[in-house]
């Protein structure tokens, strides 16, 4: 493949033009069908971007401990990769790995073993192991898992004209309307009781 037509070289050019202070290092594979790697360093952030003709793009943080787990996020096109790179370099957002990897990392970052977390939740270690292997998790289970780690869980439903923050077992919805000027205004609060289990699934950014 002509390097000038290579999607990851196009992405490098995009980053060079948009972020002139970024330090970029592009590693070319030895084999034609191998994986390209692009390191991006800017203001304390270090992204590792991989690309392969068959696998598309993968983006991870260099600080991630998930060696051998694959990229935190996989994207099918250069346009999607550009959008995510912009978000990572201009906001505090982090790449979102698949749900099992994310839960394991959250637990390990807080210094807990599966057994230690199981004791906090009053369940068996095998239960925690099972949760950390699942891609689809009920909202109530995920909330208990996060709270046992000392955090809190919120789900944000985004619409063109408003966003709804969903948290807790009552599914409290805080409606925030977006004005014509682009500013967000909180206008009302609704509490909706929902008894059905809700499944939370890891994000996917495929074309």
Secondary structure, DSSP 8 states (H G I E B T S, - for coil): --GGG-HHHHHHHHHHHH-TT-EEEEE--SSTTS-EEEEEEETTEEEEEEEETTTEEEEEETT---TTS--SEEESSHHHHHHHHHHHHHSS------HHHHHHHHHHHTT--HHHHHHHHTS-HHHHHHHTT-SEEEHHHHHHHHHHTT---EEEEE-SSEEEEEETTTTEEEEEEE-TTS-EEEEEEEE----S--EEE---B--
